[in-house]
Structure formats: structure tokens, C-alpha cells
Amino acid sequence: MDILQNPVLWLVVLLLTVSGVAFSYVKYEFGKEGWEAILKRHPGFGQERVDRVTNMYDRHGSVVLLASAIPGIDTLVTVAAGAVGVKKGPFLIWVTIAKMARFSLLALLLVLIVDGIRR
């Protein structure tokens, strides 16, 4: 597990986190155009899904953005954050936590795999 002490690994995690947050922020800005613009560009999204996502934010607030760590869900929750009016500060905090956790776990998994191969 010496690789966990490798600063290059953590630099890669940091760069992936920053780029993940940046891409999420672009999606957040798209969401700020509102649900009508989203539904116009993506009619398959549907009003039912809009209602479910809006209710999720109403119940749980911006902590929902922790789900942006999950591939496939990240676009939904980040676009929706813009559409429901999540403030920029909480958005950036929660998405940074989510992306950092995601890429740190992936790094740890990589270390375990590499360590297992070496044995």
C-alpha cells in the first residue's frame, strides 16, 4: 500500500475532482435556464421526472448533490440543481465532496487491484 503515499496518485485525484466539478458546473448553468428549456431540448425527460426531482430537492435540499458521485445520476442532479435554484456556494461544496469521494474511492480500488496483482 505504499502507493497510497504517492503524491502523483493524489494529484490525479485532485485533477479529476476539479474537472468533474467543472463539468458539473456547466450542467448546473444549463439547468438554470429552467425546466421549460430542459424539456424543450430533452422531451423524453418528462414532467413526471421533473416533479420527482423537484420533490427530492424540496425534501432533502442541496445534500441531494452527493448523488453526483454516481455516474449516470450526476447529470440529472446537477442540471436539476440549476433548475430548482440551488445557490452556487452549496452546489460547489456538495459536488466537490461527491467528486472527491468518488475519485478517492476509485484510487483506493486501483491501489487494491495493483497490490493484489503484485502478490
N, C-alpha and C positions, 0 to 999 in steps of 0.2 A: 504494500500500500504506500510505498514511497512516492508513487506518482501523485498522490493527493497533496504532497508538499511541493509539487512542481508549479511554479508561478505561471508558466505558459498555459497550463490547463485552466487556471482561474482567470487568466487574461481572456482566453477563448470564451469562458462562461460569461464574463463581463461584456465582451463584444456581442455575443449572441443576445444577451439580455437587452443591451442598448438598441440593437437592431430590431428585436422583437417589439420593444416598446415603441420605437419609431413607426414601424408598420401598423401597429395597433392604433397609434395616434392618427394616422392617415384615415383609417377606417372610422374612428371616432368623429373626425371632422366631416366625413361623408354623412354620417348619421345625423349631424347637426342640421342637415338640410330638411330633416323631418320625415315622418313616416310616409307622407304622401309621395315624396320624391323617391323614397326607397321602394315603395310598392309600384311606382311607375316604371322604375328600372328593373325591378325583380317581381313581376306579378305573381309568380309562383310562391312567393313568401307568404302571402295571405293574411287577411285581417285576424284570423284566429290566432296565428302565431304572434302577431303584433300584440294582441290582447294578453296572451300568456306571458310574453317577455315583459311587457309593461307592468303587469301584476307582480311579477317576480321582483322587479326593481322597487315597486311600491312597498312590498313586504320586507325586503331584505336590504334595500339601499345599495350603495356602491360596492359593498362587500361581494356582490354577485360577480364583480370583475375578477375575483380569484379564479373563476372558471376559465378565464382567458389563458390559463396554463394548459388547458386541454385542447389539443389540435382538433379542429372541426367545430368546436364550440366558440373558440376565440373570436372569430369574425362576427358571429351572432351577438355576443355580449358586448363587444366593443362598438359595433355600429349602433346597437340599441342604446348604449350609454349616451351617445351623442343625441340620439332621437328623444330620449326621455329627459335630457337636460342635466346629466351628471356634470358637476363642476370639474374643471380641468385639473385642479390640485388632487382631489381624491382619485380621479381617474388615473393620473400618473402614478400615484402612490400604490394603489391596488394592482395595477397592471405590472408595475416594476416588481412588486413582491411575487406575483404569479409567475412572471417570466423567469425571475431569478431562481425560484424554487424549481421550475420545470427544467432549466438548463443545469442546475446543480445536481438534480437527481439523475439526469442523463449522464453527466460527467461521472457521478458515483457508479452508475451502472457500467459505464465504459471501463472504469478502473477495475471493477469486479470481474468483468469479462477478460480483460487483459491479464489480470492477476491469475485467473483460472487457466488461461492458455499457457502462461509461463510455468505452471506447475506440472 
